Amino acid sequence: MLPVLISIRQEVRKVKTITTADIHQVLQALCPSTEVLAIHPGPRSYSNQLWRAETDEGELLVRVPGRTSDPEVLRATLVASRLANEAGVPAPRFRAFAPTTSLGRPVVVQEYAPGTRLADGPLDPTKQETLGRTLGEWVGRLHTIRRAKFGSVLNPSDDRPWGDVVLSRVDAMLSTLPRESLPSDSDQIRSAFARLAELAPGDGAALTHGDLYLDNILLRDGRPSCLLDFEHASFTDRFADFGKLRELVFERHPEIERPFFDAYSAIHPKHESDEVRMRLGLGLYALSQLHYFHTWQPDLVGFYNNRLGEWLRLSSNVRNSPA
């Protein structure tokens, strides 16, 4: 069922500290037929303020976004989560969304998914195979959701080949990065991307999560139960999802990688062009991270400079040709 989209016309006030009374008021407006029994602080979040509401219809999670208040970004998150659920990926199920509320901010209401984020504790070595296999199946199912064009979840409108899309993004990022932040001159970096873009055939646009790492996996009774945070989802080449996975999951927990790809390959059989497409996705991730942290956290620029430099070295050995 689609979430209710509500636009509430009421006096908007800026709230510095949001209280349980504020959340109760918003819930009454968004879910008028629901009886709210109690409201508690929600689980930790990097980019949202969360509250857990006990109601006569079960527990709900009330989310006040902090990273962005753009209604279109939030609508895209809701749509991506719904598409994931329809494909068999356990993702948050939303009840209501209001782009304007009495808090002066948007509010999202979803069903509460009990559990703990996987990154909250050490990985149990005996359960890493299950984790890898489950995550591989989830990502594989997510990547079966296709569109004819690349772009945002709400409006995938770029009908160029994936290689051309990549080169446009590379050019845009290189144009804003100073030479000293790069491992090589921009012409050499672009040439490496251009060579791989020409070799990589691609197979259309798939729904990609865009933020796959352990902190976005919920555990219940020791087993993966929900894939969280679809706010970076978009329709791209499916191999664009593997940059963060490789850095923050496979390199830190190598035991996960084999069962992951065993399950993933059962849905997306291996193809001779996979190496080129993977290499292109990893490079785009490294450059994107360097570009992002150059603006927001310069102390990490050196790390991603080295990562992009290593990508350049390894990419010179890729010789696959398109099928």
Legacy VTK file of the C-alpha trace (Angstrom):
# vtk DataFile Version 3.0
C-alpha trace
ASCII
DATASET POLYDATA
POINTS 323 float
0.000 0.000 0.000
1.287 3.466 -0.918
1.956 5.823 1.984
-0.497 8.640 2.512
0.884 11.921 1.165
-0.415 14.724 3.348
0.013 18.449 2.951
-1.164 20.090 6.147
-2.072 23.786 6.018
-1.384 25.067 9.476
0.765 27.632 11.203
4.388 26.606 10.855
6.759 27.242 13.747
10.449 26.529 13.959
11.168 24.081 16.775
14.683 24.065 18.179
14.131 21.121 20.525
11.466 18.644 19.457
9.553 17.121 22.368
7.362 14.044 22.666
4.385 16.406 22.848
5.390 17.838 19.454
5.591 14.343 17.982
2.227 13.414 19.494
0.662 16.476 17.849
2.158 15.647 14.450
1.056 12.018 14.687
-2.500 13.069 15.468
-2.489 15.215 12.331
-0.926 12.600 10.044
-2.666 9.501 11.422
-5.945 10.803 12.887
-7.549 7.368 13.248
-4.584 5.955 15.186
-4.598 6.052 18.989
-1.164 7.004 20.295
-0.428 5.221 23.595
3.165 6.305 24.276
6.134 7.939 22.570
9.778 7.042 23.228
13.112 8.220 21.823
13.952 6.208 18.718
17.147 4.460 17.659
20.250 6.473 16.853
20.586 7.968 13.389
23.255 10.038 11.656
20.820 12.051 9.590
17.382 11.938 11.266
15.659 12.559 14.571
13.657 9.442 15.440
10.858 8.578 17.840
9.131 5.260 18.463
5.383 5.477 18.985
3.264 2.773 20.617
-0.208 2.817 19.059
-3.342 0.691 18.928
-2.215 -0.398 15.423
1.285 -1.434 16.446
4.545 0.426 16.796
5.397 3.281 14.428
8.637 5.133 13.781
8.401 8.897 13.382
11.257 10.381 11.395
12.177 14.056 11.174
14.826 14.293 8.451
17.883 16.324 9.297
20.087 15.950 6.234
17.559 17.291 3.758
14.097 18.776 3.877
13.586 18.566 0.113
10.210 16.848 -0.370
11.292 15.322 -3.684
14.264 13.581 -2.064
12.005 12.203 0.647
9.359 11.091 -1.865
12.074 9.290 -3.840
13.145 7.468 -0.670
9.582 6.295 -0.086
9.211 5.105 -3.673
12.571 3.277 -3.652
11.648 1.489 -0.418
8.290 0.457 -1.860
9.938 -0.889 -5.029
12.433 -2.830 -2.914
9.631 -4.419 -0.880
7.806 -5.388 -4.062
10.968 -7.129 -5.280
11.235 -9.164 -2.081
13.770 -6.999 -0.255
12.699 -6.275 3.347
12.728 -2.481 3.575
10.874 0.104 5.690
7.117 0.322 5.042
5.750 3.845 5.210
2.426 5.000 6.618
2.403 8.753 5.970
4.517 11.638 4.711
3.934 15.355 5.210
6.296 17.805 3.462
5.096 20.560 5.834
4.197 20.158 9.499
3.836 22.244 12.662
7.517 21.487 13.362
8.570 23.548 10.377
10.072 20.374 8.886
8.864 17.375 6.916
7.861 14.246 8.838
7.786 10.625 7.706
5.834 7.939 9.560
6.686 4.292 8.964
6.136 0.929 10.566
8.682 0.309 13.311
11.088 -2.526 12.489
12.491 -3.953 15.733
16.119 -4.954 15.862
19.606 -3.508 16.066
21.803 -2.039 13.389
24.478 -4.507 12.402
27.288 -2.009 12.955
26.332 -1.639 16.631
28.374 -4.687 17.632
31.097 -7.100 16.467
30.272 -9.581 13.730
29.661 -13.138 14.870
32.110 -15.254 12.790
29.633 -18.141 12.735
26.984 -15.948 11.081
29.047 -14.151 8.465
28.143 -16.654 5.758
24.446 -16.139 6.450
24.954 -12.390 6.383
26.824 -12.506 3.080
24.297 -14.804 1.462
21.313 -12.751 2.670
22.824 -9.428 1.618
23.788 -10.859 -1.775
20.219 -11.996 -2.364
18.789 -8.642 -1.272
21.102 -6.642 -3.541
20.512 -9.078 -6.385
16.746 -8.675 -6.061
17.092 -4.896 -5.842
19.059 -4.863 -9.082
16.260 -6.694 -10.926
14.174 -3.487 -10.728
14.818 -1.898 -14.102
14.062 1.258 -16.019
14.745 2.254 -19.624
16.760 5.339 -18.593
19.268 6.390 -15.946
18.620 8.977 -13.271
16.632 9.689 -10.139
14.086 7.307 -8.704
11.202 9.646 -9.534
12.377 10.718 -12.977
14.986 8.523 -14.692
15.350 10.509 -17.908
18.935 10.082 -19.173
18.851 7.791 -22.214
22.570 7.978 -23.019
24.754 4.862 -22.774
26.080 4.296 -19.248
29.630 5.064 -20.340
28.586 8.532 -21.502
26.746 9.126 -18.219
29.887 8.186 -16.285
32.120 10.492 -18.338
29.759 13.419 -17.766
29.934 12.846 -14.015
33.718 12.428 -14.131
34.135 15.681 -16.093
31.914 17.569 -13.657
33.880 16.355 -10.627
37.333 16.837 -12.144
36.459 20.409 -13.124
36.076 21.366 -9.451
38.996 19.445 -7.924
42.436 21.117 -7.628
45.408 19.228 -9.069
46.977 18.697 -5.642
43.994 16.648 -4.466
44.306 14.188 -7.380
46.725 11.251 -7.717
47.436 12.184 -11.353
46.551 14.930 -13.785
42.906 15.157 -14.726
43.516 14.212 -18.380
45.072 10.893 -17.379
42.218 10.155 -14.969
39.598 10.974 -17.589
41.394 8.824 -20.161
41.274 5.837 -17.802
37.544 6.278 -17.319
37.006 6.815 -21.059
38.805 3.592 -21.957
36.710 1.544 -19.531
33.515 3.360 -20.529
34.123 2.355 -24.134
34.719 -1.275 -23.159
31.782 -1.595 -20.757
28.553 -2.485 -22.577
26.194 -2.153 -19.613
22.728 -3.665 -19.563
20.502 -0.723 -18.726
19.447 1.032 -15.558
18.878 -0.869 -12.321
17.669 0.403 -8.966
20.788 0.857 -6.846
20.764 1.543 -3.111
23.744 3.898 -3.147
24.728 3.452 0.506
25.343 -0.253 1.081
27.303 -0.937 4.243
26.703 -2.691 7.540
25.207 0.291 9.334
22.225 0.099 6.983
21.392 -3.505 7.827
19.041 -4.310 10.691
19.387 -7.537 12.684
16.621 -9.339 14.531
17.361 -12.453 16.580
20.851 -12.436 15.114
19.706 -12.551 11.471
19.486 -9.795 8.841
15.906 -8.550 8.832
15.729 -5.197 7.022
17.678 -3.027 4.565
17.525 0.629 5.623
18.065 4.163 4.279
17.193 4.387 0.583
17.749 8.154 0.351
20.703 7.713 -2.036
18.883 5.281 -4.334
18.845 5.933 -8.084
18.714 4.131 -11.410
22.282 3.486 -12.566
24.391 0.602 -13.807
24.111 -2.042 -11.078
27.868 -2.200 -10.598
27.792 1.350 -9.212
26.586 -0.197 -5.928
29.813 -2.120 -5.288
32.224 0.717 -4.437
31.036 1.247 -0.876
30.352 -2.479 -0.455
33.932 -3.285 -1.328
35.511 -0.608 0.850
33.351 -0.865 3.963
32.170 -4.490 3.891
34.311 -6.875 1.835
37.690 -5.341 2.711
36.863 -5.202 6.420
35.070 -8.563 6.543
36.446 -10.691 3.674
34.525 -13.777 4.832
31.321 -12.109 3.634
32.384 -11.656 0.014
32.195 -15.250 -1.288
28.689 -16.060 0.035
27.532 -12.626 -1.094
28.540 -13.230 -4.702
27.323 -16.832 -4.633
23.826 -15.536 -3.849
24.099 -12.487 -6.123
25.294 -14.551 -9.098
22.319 -16.890 -8.731
20.177 -13.878 -9.717
22.650 -12.129 -12.039
24.815 -14.816 -13.698
28.420 -13.874 -14.309
29.303 -12.347 -17.676
32.647 -11.678 -19.315
32.002 -7.925 -19.205
31.558 -7.897 -15.415
35.198 -7.082 -14.691
35.117 -3.925 -16.802
31.794 -2.782 -15.366
32.985 -3.483 -11.822
36.206 -1.560 -12.410
34.245 1.392 -13.805
31.913 1.369 -10.788
34.799 1.238 -8.316
36.517 4.163 -10.008
33.383 6.265 -10.037
32.949 5.576 -6.319
36.564 6.531 -5.483
36.363 9.798 -7.428
32.927 10.616 -5.991
34.191 10.111 -2.439
37.263 12.231 -3.094
35.047 14.953 -4.536
32.605 14.790 -1.604
35.245 14.859 1.126
37.201 17.622 -0.589
34.166 19.786 0.197
32.984 18.387 3.527
35.868 16.638 5.277
39.257 17.508 3.769
41.205 15.273 6.163
39.919 12.244 4.207
41.015 13.549 0.807
44.400 11.821 1.127
42.762 8.445 1.744
40.612 8.640 -1.367
43.463 10.153 -3.363
45.406 6.954 -2.638
42.368 4.830 -3.419
41.832 6.523 -6.770
45.557 6.188 -7.541
45.419 2.455 -6.858
42.342 2.223 -9.078
44.284 3.901 -11.901
47.092 1.402 -11.540
44.819 -1.641 -11.541
42.602 -0.342 -14.328
45.502 -0.268 -16.763
45.484 -4.085 -16.634
41.822 -4.514 -17.602
41.640 -5.828 -21.152
38.125 -7.161 -21.498
36.192 -6.168 -24.585
32.455 -5.800 -24.830
30.371 -8.850 -25.667
LINES 1 324
323 0 1 2 3 4 5 6 7 8 9 10 11 12 13 14 15 16 17 18 19 20 21 22 23 24 25 26 27 28 29 30 31 32 33 34 35 36 37 38 39 40 41 42 43 44 45 46 47 48 49 50 51 52 53 54 55 56 57 58 59 60 61 62 63 64 65 66 67 68 69 70 71 72 73 74 75 76 77 78 79 80 81 82 83 84 85 86 87 88 89 90 91 92 93 94 95 96 97 98 99 100 101 102 103 104 105 106 107 108 109 110 111 112 113 114 115 116 117 118 119 120 121 122 123 124 125 126 127 128 129 130 131 132 133 134 135 136 137 138 139 140 141 142 143 144 145 146 147 148 149 150 151 152 153 154 155 156 157 158 159 160 161 162 163 164 165 166 167 168 169 170 171 172 173 174 175 176 177 178 179 180 181 182 183 184 185 186 187 188 189 190 191 192 193 194 195 196 197 198 199 200 201 202 203 204 205 206 207 208 209 210 211 212 213 214 215 216 217 218 219 220 221 222 223 224 225 226 227 228 229 230 231 232 233 234 235 236 237 238 239 240 241 242 243 244 245 246 247 248 249 250 251 252 253 254 255 256 257 258 259 260 261 262 263 264 265 266 267 268 269 270 271 272 273 274 275 276 277 278 279 280 281 282 283 284 285 286 287 288 289 290 291 292 293 294 295 296 297 298 299 300 301 302 303 304 305 306 307 308 309 310 311 312 313 314 315 316 317 318 319 320 321 322
